[in-house]
Amino acid sequence: MVAGTVKWVDRHLAKLALLVACLAMAGGLWSYGSTLRQACEDRNRRDAQILAGVEIIADDLGADPHTIDPLRKALAPRNCEALYPLLPL
């Protein structure tokens, strides 16, 4: 009985190790993607606040609204869902 169990473990140990490794990688990728998406969303919020402040300053200085167009483009919100898709669970 013990010899049969040892043979089974020997035969399936590599499969079990591969399964554990794959699950660990999938968990790591999901966690990393989630972290990147959250960072992207945080950046979108910060960029919106910065742009609002720049628009107020430009208005207070009487600048032409088109003066800050390059900043509007640079600080435009990014599509975080498309950039960092999550693994379906």
C-alpha positions, 0 to 999 in steps of 0.5 A: 500500500505504501509503495503504491502511494509513493509511486503515485506521488512520484508520478504526479508530483511534477503535475502538482508542482506545475499546477501550483506554479500556474496558479501562483503566476495567475494570482500574481498577474491578477494582483499586478494588473489590479495594482496597475489599474488602480494606479491609473485611476489615481493618476486620472483623478490627480491629473483632473485636479491639476488641469482644473488648477491650471485652467483657473490660473490661465483664466486668472492671468487672462491667457488665451484658452488655447494656450493650455491645449497641450496640457489638456492633451497630456492630462487627458484621462486614460482608459484604464480598463483597456490599458490594464485588463483584469483576468476574468475570475 
